[in-house]
Structure formats: C-alpha cells, structure tokens
Amino acid sequence: MEGKSMLKLSHVLAFLLLASLFQSLMARDLISDGIEVLQLPVENDGEFIFCPGKQSWPELVGKSAGYAKQVIEKENSIVHEVRLLFPGMVKPLNYVCGRVFLVVNFKLVVEVTPRMG
C-alpha cells in the first residue's frame, strides 16, 4: 500500500512541475507574439494605486464633512462621488475609482482617514 501512495505522490508532483513550466512558457509566448499582457497596479508605499491622483486624505480627520468633500474634489479631479458613512453603516467592499467614503460621527466630523475606493 505504501508503494502506491508514493507513486501517486510522485505523479502529483510531476503534474505540478509540468503545469508551472507550461504557465511560464505560455506567458513568454504571449509577450513575444506582441499580445498585450494585463499590467497589475503599481504598489506605492504599501497601497495599490488603481486611479491617478491623490488616494487618501489623513489631514481631514477632525474636519467637517462639507469642508472635507470640497478639499477631496479640489485635490483629485477623478473623484465623482463622496459618500458619508455614519456609525454602524457598512462600507461596500468593491473598489470604484472616483468614489471616496467619509466616515463621520453624528456631528458630521470626519473620524477616519478618507480613502479612494
């Protein structure tokens, strides 16, 4: 029984090795054929940048929501939507370029660093 399990393990390892080689060869073929390859976002200070322009505004914590909205729209022209999130509200997990959430308290004061997303 032990010999059969070792044979199965060797088959699995051989398959994984061949699959990894095949994937890298395919990527090289696509690049050499002139086909565009999807570029992943560039990492900048630990954050992935999907949109151009400023991504976060830590200086707005403690400021009023109205003032924060004006500053965000002024500093990044890509922003098309600034939403308020009150305590207990859930922030959507999907990333949308041009959308910023302002987490505010009931006095409309920003409590968390606003970020693109």
N, C-alpha and C positions, 0 to 999 in steps of 0.2 A: 504494500500500500504506500509505503514511503517513497518508493521509486516513481510511482505515478504522479504523486503530488509535486515532486521535484521536476518531473517532465513538464507538468502544467505550468509551474512557476517559470521555467526556462522559456516556454512558449510565450507567456505573457510579457516577460522581459524583452524577448526578441521583437515582439509586436510593438511595444512602446518605443524601443530604439529605432525601429524602421519608421514608425509614424513620425517621430521627432525629426528624423533626417528628411523625410518626404516633405514635411511642412516647410523647412528652411529652403529646400530646393525650389519649391513652388514659389516662395516669396522672391527668391532671386530671379526666377524666370519671369515673373510679372514685372519686376523692376527693369530687367534688361529688354523686355518687349515694349517698353515705353508706356505701359499702362499706369495710370495714376494710382498711387497707393495712399490710403487714408492716413493722414497725419494725426497723431494723438496730440491733445493740448499740451502746451509747454508748461512745465512746472516753474513757478516763480515764488520763492520764499515759502515753500510748503503748500501753496494753493495752486490749483489748476485754473488756468485762465481760458475761458470759453468765449468771452466777449472783450472787445477792445475798451480801453479806458479804465478809470478807477473802479475797483471792485468792492472796497469796504471803506467805511467812514467812522473810525473809532472816536474821532473828535466830536461827534454828535451825541454821544452818551451824556445824558443830563440836560439836553436842549429840548425845546418844544418840538412837537411833531410837525407843525407848519413850517418852522424855520428849517428843520432837517430836510423836509421834502424839497424846499427851494434850493438848498445847498446841493443836494444829490442831483437834481435835474440840471443845475447850472454846471456842475463839475463833470458830468457824463451825459453827453447828448444822446447816447444809446438808450438811456432809461426812458421807458414809455409808461411804466406803471409803478406807483409807490403805494403799497398796501399797509394798513395799520393792523397790527395783531395785539389784541388785548390779553390780559392774563387769562389763562385757561384755553385760549384758542390754539388750534393745531396748525402748524406751518406745513403746507404741501411739500412733499419730498422731491417733486420733479423740478429740474433746473430749467429756468426760462431766462434767456438772455434779455436784459432790459427790464427785469422785474426786481424790485427791492422791497423787502419787508421791514417795517419799522415796528419793533416790539416796544410797546408803550404801556404805561400804567394808566389808571383811570383819570389821572390829571393831564394826560396826553404828553407825558415826558418820556423821552427815549430811554429805555433801560438796558438794551443790548446793542452791541455794535451792528449797525445796518450793513448788510452784505447783498451783493448781486445774487439773484437766484430765485 
